[in-house]
Amino acid sequence: HVYFFPSNRSILLMSFSSLCSITKQHAYTIVFTSSECNSLTKDVIDKALIGDKRNNVRNKVLKQEIYEGQRLIMASYKEKVGSVWEHAEYRLLHKPSVNTLSPVEKLLNKNPKDGCALFFTLNSPCQQYCTNTTGKYDIIKDLDQFNKINSAAFVFHKVYEEKRVTTCCSNSLKPIDEKVPVYRCNDKCHKCVNNKVFNAVCLKKTTWNPTCHLFHE
């Protein structure tokens, strides 16, 4: 499904399963041009993603590699030594070293700055790693990378349930919203923070029904 929300920043929102058979946690970023952002029909989306063949993307992601295309990047989580996992969001936003760029930065550098970007994660970011601002795997500081493009949105579908925390909480999503507007998308999209007030719908439990569309065979 594609949703366009007129706002001060004219943010484009989309919610769809990235690929058939990838039902576990994954994240991706898609970039569109300014004209595409203002007129996002299925034909426009198909044309924008014509170079991203479904099988190519799926094969990379299932092997825990990062897919990097002209308009799309995608990753799943990756197991590291000692049962430590690099989460999908972190892998797309992390700079391997001081003098290198993250996959998100490389994607944004390849596309016009007057366009729009969507950062999608299947599950809401975890508190233990992703939104822990004192930890190694914090992603909040890296969201400044989206300052390189005219407008952006941070979208998630499911509420991530953590072992040490009952559920995702508003306090972990508000700092993200201060960097990039946060939306929860299922049958439709909901803005999670309005005038500093958190929308409770963004923490409501839902089921995940993956579908396969928007990608070329």
N, C-alpha and C positions, 0 to 999 in steps of 0.2 A: 504494500500500500504506500501511496505517496501523499504527504500532507504538506500544504504550504500555509504557513501562518503569517499573515501580514503583521508586521510589527515595526518598531523603530529601526530594526536592523534587517528587516525582510529575510528572516531565517527560513531556510528550507528544512523540512523534517521528513524523514523516511523511516519506515519500520518494515523490515522484511527479513526472512531467514536468508542468510548469506549464500548458502549452498546446500544442495541436497546432501544428506547423510552427515552433515556437520551439525550435530545437535548439542555438543558440549560447548563449554565456554569458548568464545572467540570474540575478536574485536576487529573493526575495519574502519578505514577513513576513505571517503569518496569526495572528490573535488569536482565542482561544476563551474562553468564560465558564467559571467554575469547574465548573458542573454538566456542561458539554460535555467538559471535560478529563477528568472522571472516568468518562464514558460515551461514548466517541467511536465510534459506529457510522457506517456510510455514510449513513444517514438523517439523523443529527445533523449530519454534515459538509455534506450537501446543503442542509440548512436554514440552516446558518450562512453558506454562500456563495451563497445564492439570489439575492442582489442583484448578484453579480459575473458578469455574462454573458460567456461565453467570447470571443465576437467583440469585445466592447468592450475587454476586457483585452488581447487579442492585438493589436488595431489600435493601441492606445496604445503598447505595448511595441515593436512593429515600427517605429514612427515615432520611436523613441528618446525617447519621452516617459515620464513616470512615471505609472503608473496608481495612483490613490488611491481606494479604496473604503471602506466602513464597517468591514469586517473584514480586508481584503486590500490590500496595496500591492505593486507589482512594477515592476522596471526592468531594462533591458539596459544594456550599456555605451554610452557616447556619445563620439563623436569631437569633440575640441576643436581649437582653432587650433594649428598646428605639429605635427600628428600626435601630439598628446597625447590619451590616452583617459581619461575618467572611468569607473572600473569600477563595475559594478552595485552591489556592496556599499557602496561609498563614496557613491553617489548616494542610497541609501536612508537612510544614517546621517548624512550631512553636513548641517550647518546652513548655509544660504545666507549668513547674517550673524549677528552676535552676538545680535541681538534677535528672531531668528526660530527656528522649530522645524524639526527634520528631519522627513522623511516618517514615520520610525519613531515619533518623539515624538508627532506629530499623531495617528497611528493608536492609540497606547497611551492617549492622553488621551481618545479617543472611546469607550473600552471599560473595563469594570470592572477594577479593579486586582487583584482576587483570582483572575483568570483565568490563562491560560498563553499563551505566544507561541512561535512557531516562526520562526526566521530561516533560510531555505534559500538556498544558492548552488550552482549547478550544478557549478562548479569550486571547488576549495579556494582560499582567498585567496592571492594572489601575494605573494612576499617583497619584490619590488622596490618595490611601492607599498603594498599593503593592510596588510602587517604590518611595514612599515618605520617604527618609532616615531619616527624623526627626520625623516620626510618629510611633505610636505604632504597626502598622500592616506591617511595612516594611519587605520585604522578601529578599532584596539584601544581607544583612549581613548574612542571614542563608544559602545562596548558597555555603558558604565555606564547608558545610556538604559533598558536592560532592568531596571534596579532599580525601575522604576515599576510592574512587574507581578510577581505572586506567583512564577511560575516561567517559565523560558525555556530554549530549546535552540538551538544553532548547528549546522546540518546542512549537509554537502556531499555530493556524489555522486562526482564524478570528481576525480582528482589532477591539478592544473594543472601542466603542464610549461613551464618558463620558458626563455627563450633564454639567459639568463646563469647559470641554475642548473639542475642536472641534473633536479631534481624538487622538489616541495614537501617540506619537512623537518619533523621533530617540533618543532624549536625555534621554528618560525613558528606552530605550532598551540597549543603549550602556553600562551603568553600569552593567547590567546583563551579557552582553557579556564578560565583563572583568573578570567575575567569571566563567561562563559557556558559551560556544559558543551558540549563539541564531540562530534558524532557523525558517522560516515561511514555513509551509507545506500545500499545497492544492493538485493540480494534481501532483506536484513535489515539492521538497524542495529547498529553497533558503537560503543561508547563509546571515545573515542580516548585518554583519560587516566584511569587508575585508580590512586589512591594515588600520584600523581606519576610513575607508570610508563606510558610511551607504548605503545599497542597498534599493532603493526606492520601489522595488517590495514588500518589507516586510510591506509596509503600504497601498498597493493597496486593495480596497474593493473587496470581493468575496462573493459568496453565499455558504451556508453550506448545504450539502446533506448527512445526516447521513446514514451510512450503518452498517451492523451487521456482524462481522466476527472475527476470531482469538480466540473467546471465546467458550468454550464447554458448551453444554446445561446442 
